[in-house]
Amino acid sequence: MSNPKRPVPAYEAPGSRPETARERAYFPELARGLAISAGHFLRNLLWSRDPSPDVLHRRGPNAVSTVQYPEEVAPYPPGYRGMHRLVPREDGRPRCVACYMCATICPAQCIYIEAGEYPEDPIEKYPVRFEIDELRCIVCGFCVEACPKDAIRMDTGTHCKPSYDRPSIVYGIDRLLKGPAVSHASDVWFKREGSDPPPEADPHPIPERGR
Amino acid sequence: MPDQPNVPPSSAASAPSGPVAPKPESPAPAAPQPPKAPAGFVNVEIDGRPLQVKAGTNLIEAANQLDIRIPFYCYHKKLTIAANCRMCLVKVSNAPKLVPGCQTPVTEGLKVTTNSPEVMDSHRAVEELLLYNHPVDCAICDQAGECKLQDYYMQYDHRPQRPAQPKLLRHKRKELGPTIVLDQERCVLCTRCVRFMKEIPGEPQLGVFGRGNHEYIDIFPGQELTSRYAGNTVDICPVGALLSRDFRFKARAFYLSQAVSVCAGCSRGCNTFLDHYDQVSYRYRPRENDAVNSAWMCDDGRLTYHRLVEKRALAPMLGRVGAGKPAAFAEAVATAAKRLEPFRGKAELAVLVSPQLSVEDLLAVAQLAKEALGASALYEGGLADGVEDALLLRADKNPNRQGLRLVAKAFGLELRPFQELVDAAEAGKLKALYVAGAEVPIDEHMAAAVLEPIEVIVTQAVHLDGLAGGSDVLLPASPHAEDDGSFVNFEGRLQRFERAYAPWGESRPHWALATELARALGFTWRRASARAVWDELRDRIPEFAQVDWSDLGPNAIRRPGIGLAPAAADARPPGYRERPVQLKARPPEPIQ
């Protein structure tokens, strides 16, 4: 049946080897298999798991390397886009000025914004509502690219938690605004306090013509 | 769409392709001579293309006729020439330096160059200068998307700003008055607003203060910008300096679609664009029509868009105030017909019609009143008179009173003032009332109290205020933004408006409600659109007998296959969002 000249394909298991006498005796092999199982059992029973938080590189006496999700989460590879966050300013307000660039470019149309007006702030416009429907979001990152104010980033390293109902996956400002505050030298609030020009703004003020 | 009043009559057919060729009575001459222009017209050459144009036309308008767009900020067709923005500098053959196109009239044989490197560099330099102190805060600017600074930057400049000294800081949010807020940093000092306030309403409330780099637009000390026409300064501001406090931060301009509409705020009927997005109206903008409103509209009319979105009746209701409950549409119509049935043809039945309805609505309602309800008169409702001025605003706050008069006359129905309805109701002569349009000229609570003893009140109403609360059957109607139709203004000018979006909720146009009511009363009327109503009934009005639906516009062509009510967002592809507004005859639509 077997043709020695026929090359054995890689997917064919080598089953044509004749069984040895020891294998034919059955019990020694049975005992050897039980010994392997018992060895793994005792090893996992008597030694603890590798406590390293780097779950992908756990070694150690304990052979169980399963990631205990959701208590443990495997880290994303570099370059992976995690979930959004709205970047706060130093004062805790969002950097977002509700310019709708992200909502405009979003191919999944999952961003909803309503703009409002700060009464006293050098930037008058802010988002009253900023909602991302994470069920519709395809995590493409276009919103981050489009944002002119560095107000939305995908650097959280997390993903959207599952839920039993849809409304709780629509994330509002309360859940999106998190993470370290960010400032740039070009930010307007470094130049002025409010909407009025600062007193030193006019280098050539018209002098008062008092007597 | 630029008007072309300056095209000579002899060359009207071939104006874009060049002057009319001389009659070939002789063999062609060796050297082509420019053809003699008709009296009052001159030959010019713009970018090598010949043009015959009326003498005295400025270069911007002349080039416009050849579809050559000279950039400008301060020039406005309806205002005086200031020539202070220097954006429209072009090269002409009779001057050593570049000249402003807005200020320079055409002369015989003038050669104009608008695209040479010298001119393009001038455009670029002016644009860079205007952006020198501009804050470039497009992200929070309401003008972004319709801003000339953005357009011309992309077209002529398109390079990073050169490092310079820090930009001048000025008032970023100065509330000039009840309607307008000014951002002095964004201003390019074109003075269009100053000239407008001085020349059109004649209320010079704005001025230019300071000198040189420190100039700024402002109101005079201790005064406010209180003019009724101040909203026009927002429209004509080429940048985001003057902004409407009502529209501020409500929507981005690049999201809005425009529908050709007519202001329903008074009987002037100013031609407008209605800007809307996702089935919500956001603002009116004036549309140029020299016969009616030039290029302006009043602030009172601008704010009437609120009536399109606020306090709307969206579902049929059965029962009066307190006991009213929503009902299915068919049930409400059947109930209305059943309650009105015993009063058909009797003097105890009155019909109240509002001049807020379009001509098509009124035709269907009048036919229902005359033929189905057997009425002999219509009571005239509508809003009470208000202020009037010499420019645009009319005292009559209803857009279609002339149309109501024409329709009533056509159906042989007598028009009676609202006071007679009040008198008849107080005398106990009325037992049933059919209302089309619930606006009344007296206080609404007083009117509801007067009409309360009437046994049966069937109301078609757009809003939940007015008489709507006191009716036994309320049928929700849609306002003029949600259907095609026409108004007749106080001069008798028939003006068509177009549907911006589909009716809200379960509301339907008045003509559809009247038709449904007639069908419930045993008639077999069938109408699919306002146009069907017009085609069926316009012959009854001798003044309209010759007017075809297609002749009236609206000037935009509705494209097929694009739904008017996109669900989540305005998902129209590019080119469908901004409809070109052109006065084109379109083929008649098939009547369904």
Chai-1 contact restraints between the chains, C-beta under 6 A:
chainA,res_idxA,chainB,res_idxB,connection_type,confidence,min_distance_angstrom,max_distance_angstrom,comment,restraint_id
A,V97,B,A139,contact,1.0,0.0,6.0,A-B,restraint_1
A,V97,B,I140,contact,1.0,0.0,6.0,A-B,restraint_2
A,C99,B,A139,contact,1.0,0.0,6.0,A-B,restraint_3
A,Y100,B,R252,contact,1.0,0.0,6.0,A-B,restraint_4
A,Q109,B,A568,contact,1.0,0.0,6.0,A-B,restraint_5
A,Q109,B,A569,contact,1.0,0.0,6.0,A-B,restraint_6
A,A115,B,F249,contact,1.0,0.0,6.0,A-B,restraint_7
A,E117,B,F249,contact,1.0,0.0,6.0,A-B,restraint_8
A,E124,B,R173,contact,1.0,0.0,6.0,A-B,restraint_9
A,K125,B,I140,contact,1.0,0.0,6.0,A-B,restraint_10
A,K125,B,F249,contact,1.0,0.0,6.0,A-B,restraint_11
A,P148,B,A139,contact,1.0,0.0,6.0,A-B,restraint_12
A,R192,B,L169,contact,1.0,0.0,6.0,A-B,restraint_13
A,S195,B,K172,contact,1.0,0.0,6.0,A-B,restraint_14
A,S195,B,R173,contact,1.0,0.0,6.0,A-B,restraint_15
A,P197,B,L169,contact,1.0,0.0,6.0,A-B,restraint_16
A,P197,B,R170,contact,1.0,0.0,6.0,A-B,restraint_17
A,A201,B,L169,contact,1.0,0.0,6.0,A-B,restraint_18
